[in-house]
Amino acid sequence: MALLMSTRTANSSDNRDCLGVALSLPIIDAGRVGHPSIRPSRNARRRAVVLAIIQLLIIAHIVQWWLTGSTITPIEPSEAIEFGRSGIINAGLIFFALALLSTLILGRWFCGWGCHLVMLQDLCGWIMKMCGVRPRPFRSRLLISVPLLLALYMFIWPAFYRLAIAPWMRPDLTWPGFSAHFTTDDFWRTFPGVGLAIPFLLVCGFATVYFLGVKGFCTYGCPYGGFFAPLDRFAVGRIRVTDDCEQCGHCTATCTSNVRVHEEVREFGMVVDPGCMKCLDCVSVCPKNALYFGFGRPAAKAGPAKHAAPERTYDLTLREEIAFALVFAAAFFAMRGDVVRFPLLMSAGAAGVLTFVVWKAWRVVRDGDVRLHGFQLRRDGAWRLAGYAFIALAMAAALLAAHAGALNLAHLNAARLDGRVTVGLDDVYGPTAFEAPAEQRDAAGRAIAWYRRASGVGDGGWGWRTTGVTHVRLAWLSSVRGDHQAALAHMERAGRRAERPERWHANMALILAKLGRDAEAEVHRRQARDEAERAPGSMRE
C-alpha cells in the first residue's frame, strides 16, 4: 500500500531530502479509487479551542491580580523550582505534580492540550502553512537530551545543591524546611519583563518552528518535556490500532510531532515514540477509523518489532553531533549570564535556532546542493543569492551570541574579583578615616576595570547599556578605593533603574554622609524608611 508523506504528489518511491539522505517513501496515488486525500482533523479545531480557553484563563488570573492586588501563586510548572530551592509548596508545584502523575496514565497529553507554548508553535506553524512554508523537522541525536538536562537543572539541582553541596561549601546556606505559599501580591515577580515578550514570541514561536520544525521547541528546548517524555514510556494510555489499518500513511503525514505513526502501529500495535503529544490528529484523519486512544501495555512493555523497527534518520553525522552540541552549550550559556540574561526557555530556544543556523551554514560551505525550505542556497556547486544572504545571517547571529558571551564573561570575572573585596561596610562608611589594605584596593580596582568592560559603550564598555546593579557594584568598589565622589556618581546613575528604591536611598545616605553632606544624607534616610516594605539592605547585599 502506498504511503503519503506530504500533501504534494510525487512520482518516485525513493525521495531524497536536501541533505541527500535516502528516505523510503512510497507515494499514494491520490487519483486512484479508494485512496482519498487526507481529511481535515476535527481534533485540531477542538484542541485550538481548548488551548484558547486556557489562554483566557491565564489572562483572567492576571486581571484578577491587577484588580485585587493579591491572587493565587502562578499556576505554572516553573514555580515548582521554589520547592527545590527553599522547600516552598505553591500552586505551581501541585499543578506540575498532577501533570506528571497524569502522564503515567494518559501519556504526554498535557503538552498537546494544555501548554501555551504548544499553542504558540501551532499558531506559527499554521501561519507559515498559509504562506506556503512547511517547516521540516530538524533531527539530532544529542540535542534531544537537552530538555531532560534542563529539567534536572531547574528542578533537581537546587535541592541537590542545598542538601548535598552547600553543607560543605556554604555552611551558612541552611535548609529552611518546608512551607506553604498559595497566595501572592507580587504575581509577576518570577516572570520576565514585558519588554521580552515580543522577542520571546519570535524566538520560541516563529524561529524555532521555521528552523527546527513545528514542535522544534518541544523537542530541543522544553524542560517540562524533559520529564514528560520519559514518563510517557510507562503510560498505559496510548494511540493504538485495529486490524483495519491499511498503512495509508495519513496519520504520519498529519502528525506535527514528527512521529512515524504508521510504522509504529504496524510494528508495535501502538505509538511508542515519547514525542507523541496525544493531539489525536492521527486518530481523526484515519480513513478507516483504525486508530484510537486506549489503555493497555505501556511503550516500555511493547516488546520487539514485528518486522523491523522503524529506522531513525538524523541530519547530523556523529562528528557534527558533538561539534554542534558544543555550539548549543556555548550559545545557551552566552545568553544566561548577568549582563545578557534571557529567560531559560528563551535561551534554550535561541540556542537551538543558532545551532541549526550555524550547522546549515557549515553545510552550505561544504556541500554543492543545499536548500532551506523554498530557498536554493547552492545548486551544482554554484552559490545563489539566498546562499550569500544566509551565510551573512549566520555570521551576524554567531557574532551577536559571541558578543553576549564576552559581556557575560567580563561580568563573571568582575564578580570573581569583587568577591575578594571583604572589607566591612562599617569600616568603609564609618565616621573615621579608613584606607583599605593594598590587596583589597587592588582587587577592587581590577573588578572596576572588568565591570566597565561589561558596561555600555557610553561608559567605555562593550555592551549596549550599563545595568543598575553594575553601577551599584562600581559605587561600592569606588568607595573601597576611597573615591567617594565617583561612588556618588555611580549611585546616582543606578537610581534611574533601581529595583529596590529603599536600598538605593539607604546607599545614597551612606555615601553622602561620608562626603560630609549630612543634610542630604538625612533626607535619603527618611525616604528609605518611608519606602521600605522590609528592612533595608546594604550595598553589599
N, C-alpha and C positions, 0 to 999 in steps of 0.2 A: 504494500500500500504506500502510496506516495506521501511525502512529508512536507508540510508547509512551514518554512522558517522565516518568512517575511510576507508582507502583503503584496509584494511585487511578484509577477510571474517570471519564472526563469526557465531556461531550456536545457539545463545541464544538471546532473546529479553530483558533479564534482566541482563545487564552487570554491573560490579562494578569497580570503579576506584581504585587507590592504597590506597585510604583512606576508602574504604568500603562504599562510598556514592552511593546509588542506582540510576541508570540513565536508563530511559526508552528508549531503543534503538532497535526498530525493525530493523532487518538487511536485506538488499537486497540480493537476491539470484542471483549472477552475472551470473549464468549459465542458468537462465530462459530466454526464448524468450521474447523480448520486454523490457528487463532490461539491457541496455548496460552499460559498465563500464564508469566511468567519463572521458570525453574527455578533452584534454589539453585546458587551457584557452588561447584564442587568445589575450585577453586584457592584460594578464600578460606580453607577449612579447612587446606589444605596450607600456605599462607603463614602462617597463625596458628601452626602447629606449628613452622615454620622460625624465625619470629621469637621464639617462646617458648624454643627451644633456644639462640638467640643470647643471650637474657637470662640463661639458666642458665650459659652460658659466661662471661659478664661477672661474674656473682656468684662463680663458681669462681675467676676471676682475682683478685678482691678477697680472697676467703677464703685463697687461697694466699699472698698478700702478708701478711695478718694472721698466718698461722701461721709463716711462714719469715722475715719481715722484709725480704725482697728479692724482686723479681719483674721480669718484662719491663715496659718502659715502656708506658703505656696505649696500647692498640690503638684509637685514637680519632683521627678526622681533624683535630680541633682541635690535636693535638700537633704537627702539621706547621708550626704558627706558629713554633716554635723554629728551624726551618731558615732562615726569613727574618730572624729576629732575630739569631741567633747562629751560623748555619751548622751547627746540630746535626742530625744524621741519627738518627732514632729509629724505633721500630716504628710509631708513628702515621703518620709521613711515608711509609714504604714502603707501609703499608696504603692510605693515601689515594691514592698514586700508582698503585697497582694498580687501585683502584676507578675512577679516572679513565680509565686505559688500557682497562679492560674496557668502559667506557661507549661507547668508539668502536666496539666490536664488537657488544655486546648491547644497547646503548641504556641508558636510565636504569633499569636493573634493581635497582641497589643500594638505591635509595630504597624500592622496593616490597618487597624480600625481605631486606634486611639492616639497616635503620635502626630503632633502638629508639624514635625519636620518631614514626615512622610507626605502629609498634605501639601507642604511646600514643594517637595520634589515632584509629586504627581501633577501639581498645577503647572510647574515649569515644563515638565515633560509634555503635557497637553498643549501648552502654548507653542512649544517647538514643533510638535506634530502638526499643528495648524499652519505653521510656517514651512512645512515640508522637511523639517530636520528630524531625523530618527537617530537619537544617540545610541552609540554602540557600547556595550559594557566593556570596561577595562578589566582584564583578568590577571591577577598576580598571586603567586604562591605565598609570599612572605607578608605582604601588606594586609592580607586578610586577617592576620593575627593582631593588627593594631587595635580594633575595638576591645578585645579581651585585655590587652596591656593597659589601655586607657581605663577600663573598668577597675582593674586591680589598683591602678594608681589613684583613682578617685575614691574608691570605697574601702579598699583593704589596707593600702599603705598607711593612711593616717592612724588607724588603730594599731597597726604593727609597730609604727614608729613610737607612738606613745607608750605602748606596753612592753616592747622588747628592746628598743634602742635608746629612748630618752633616759631610762633609769641609769644608763652607763655614761651617756654623753651630756645629758642635761638633767641633772638631778632635781633642778628647780621646776621642771615641767612635769607635774604630777597628774595622775588621772583624776578628774573631778568627780567621777561617779556618774550615775545615770540621773537624768532629769527629763521632765516632760514640758514641751513648749508648743502649744497648739494655737496660740494667737500671737499676733504681732501688730505693732503700729508702724513698722518700717518694712512694708511688704517688698519694696524694690531693693533692699539692701544687698542681696546676693546676686542681683541681675546686673548686666552691663548697662551703660547709659543709652539713652535714645539715639545718640549720635552713631552708635554701632549697628543700629537696626538695619539700615539700608545696606551697608557693606555685608552684614551677616546674610541678608536675603540673597544678595548677589553671589556670595561665595558658596554658602551651603545650599542654595537653590540652583540658580541658573548655571554657575560654573561647574559645580560637581555633577549635575545632570548632563551637561554638554560634553564634558571631558571624560567622566567616569561611568556614565550610564544612568538610567532613570533612578536606580536605587544605589547610586555611587556612594553617597554619604553614609547610608546604612551599612554598606559593605566595608568601607575603609575608614570611617570616622566616628561612628556612634558608640560611645562607651556602654550604653544600656544594652545595645545589641550584643556586646561582648559577653553579657550574662544570659540574655535570652537565647542566643544561638546554641550554646552547649546544653542548656536545659531542654530545648526543643527536641533533642535527640531522645529524651526519655518520656516525651509526651505521648499519651495514649490517643489523643485526638489528632487525626491526620487526614490529608487528602488521599482517598482510596479509590479503587477501580473495580468495576464489574467485568464480566466476560463479554460485555457488549462493545468494549473498546476495539476500534479498528486501526489504531495508530495513525490517525489522520494528521496529528500534529497541531491542531487548532489550539490546544492547551499551551503548548510550548511557545507558539507564535504570539499568544496573548499575554503570557506571564511577564510582568515588569520586574520581577525579582531575579530574572536570569536563571530560572530553574528549567532544566530539560525534563519537563513533566512527562512527556510521552515515553521517554526512555526509562525513567524511574518507576513508573507504574507498570511498565512491561516487565522489568527485571525484578521488582520487589513487591509489586501489588499495591504500592503506596508511594507517596513522595517522601523521600528520606533526607533531602537537602535541607540543612538548617536555615538556609536563606529564605525558605518559603514562609511568607508572612500571612498566610491564610486569608488572602484577599478574596479568594473564591472566584476570581475571574475565569480560571480554567474550568471550574465546575459549570459556570454559567454559559460558556461558549461551546461546550462539548455537544456536537450534533447528535450523538447517540445517548446523551444523558448517562454516560458510563462512569463519570467521575462524581464523587460525593464526599462530604466531610463525615467521617465516622470514627468510632472508637475501636481499639484493638491493640495489637502489638505495637510497641514504640519502634522508632527507627533503630535504636540500639539493639533490638532483637530481630531485625529484618532478615538476618541470615545472608548467605551468598546470593549473588545474582543468578537468575535462571539461565541466562545465556552468557552475556559478557557485561561486566559492569560498565556503565557509561563512562567513556573516556573524557577526562577533563583536558581542555586545551588552554594554554596560557600565552599571553602576549610577550612575556619576557623570557629570555634564556636564564639559566641558573646564575651565570655571572652577572647579568643585568639585574637579577633579583637582589643580589647582595649590594651591588653598587647603588641601586635606586632606593633600597631600604635605608641606606645611609643618607641619601639625599632627603628622603622623607623625614628622618630623625633630625637632621640639621635644620630643615625648614621649620619643623614643629617647634624646636627649642628656640629658634631665632625669633619666633613670634610669641613666646611665653615668658619673656623677661620682665624687668621692672620698668623699662622705658617703652618698648613696644610690647604691650600686653593684651593680646587678643583673648577673648574668652576661649576656654579649652575646646569647645565644639568647633568654633570658628577656626582656631589654629589647626585642628585636625583636618577640617575640610580644605583649608588653604594649602596645607602641606601636601594633601593628596592631589590637588589640582596642579600645584607646582611640580610635583614628581612626574605626573603624566606629561606636562608640557616639556619638561627637560628631556624626558625619555623620547618623546616624539621628535623633538629637535635633533636628538642624537641619531634617530633613525633616518631623519631627513638628510643629515650629513652622510650617513653610512650607506644607505640604500638608494637605488636608482629609481624605484617606483614607490611613492608614498602618497597616501590620501588621508584627509581628515574630513569625515562626513562628505559634504559636496565639493570640497576644495581639493584639487590636484596640486600637491606641493612639489613633487618631482615626477617626471614621466620619461622613461627610457634614458635616465641619467641627466636629462635636461632640467634645469631649475625653472620653476614657474614663479610668477609674481607673488602668488599666495605663499610659496615656499619661503621667499625672502621676507615677506611680512611676518610669517610665523616665527622664523628664526629671530627677527627683531623683537617680537613679543616675548619669546622665551628668554632672551638676553635681558630684557627690561625686568621681567619677573624675577629672574635669578639675582640681578643686581639689587633690586628692592629687598629681597629676602636677605642677601648678604649684608646690606646696609643695616637692616633691623638687627641682625645678629651682631654686627660690630658695635652698635649702640648698646645692646644688652650686655655684651662682654665688657665694654668700658664701664658700664654701671656696676656690673658684678665685681670688677677689680676695685672700683672706688669703694664699694660696700665692704670688701675684704679689708682694705686699708683703714676704712672708717672704724671697723670693729676693733682695731688695735689701739684706738684712742680711748683710754679707760679713765681719764681724769674725771673727777666728780663735778657735777653741776654746781654744787655749793662752792667749790673751790674757784671755778671759772667766774661765777657771778656773785661771789661773796663780797663783803664790804671792803676787804683789804686787797692790796695789790697782789696779783698772782701771776707767776710765769710757769707754764707747763714744762716738764722735763724735755730735754732736747729731742729724745727719740719720739716723744709724743707729738711735739710740734712738727717733726719731720714727717711722721705718718699722716698727720693732718694735712700738711702741705701737699703730699703726693695724692692723698684722697681728693683734695680740692681739684688738682690737675685732671684726674680721671673723671670726676663729676662734670667738669667743664667740657670734656670731650663728649660726654653723653648728653650735653645740653643742646639747646637750639643754636642755629647758625648765628643769630643775633648776639648770643653770649659767647661766641668763639668756639662753638662745638660742632658736632657732625649731624645733629638731629634737626627736627622741624621746630621743636619748641622745648622750653625748659619746664619741667613739671614743678608744681608747688612743693612736692616732697623734696626734690633736688635742691630747691632754694633753701628749704629749712635745714637740710644737712650742710649746705655751704655756709649758712649763717652760724651753725654750731661750730663747725671746724674753723671758721674765721675767728670766732671768739676764743677758741682754744689757742690759736696763734697770737691772740692779743689784739686783733684788728676788729674792734667792736663797731667801728664805723662801717666797714664792709659787711659785717654781720647784720647791721640795721638795714642796709640797702637790700640785702638778700631777703630779709624777713618782710620788708615792705612789698617786695615783688611776690613773695609767697602768698601774701594776704589776698591777692586777686583771685587765687584758686584754692583758698583754704577750705578744706572739707570739714574741719572742726574749728569753728571760729573761736571757741573758748580757749583752745590750746594756743591759737595764733596770738590772741590778746595777752595770754599769760607770758608767752615768749617775748613778745614786744616789750612788756613791762620789765622783764629781766635785763634786756639789752639797754633800754633807755635808762634804767636805774644805774647800770654800770657806766653809762656815759654822763651821769650826773644830771639827767633831765627828769628829776623826781616828780614834778607835777604831771608831765605827760605819762610817766610810768603809772602813777596812781589812777589816771583815767582808764588806762588799759586794764588795770587790776579790777576796777569796778565793772567794766564791760565783760571781763572774763567771768566774774561771779554771776552777772546777770544772765549770760547766755549758756552757762554750763548746765547741762542736764545731769551730769555726774561730775565727780571730782576732776578738775582739770589735770591733764597730763603734762609732762615736761617735754622739752625739745628733744630729749634723747629717747623718748618712748616711741 
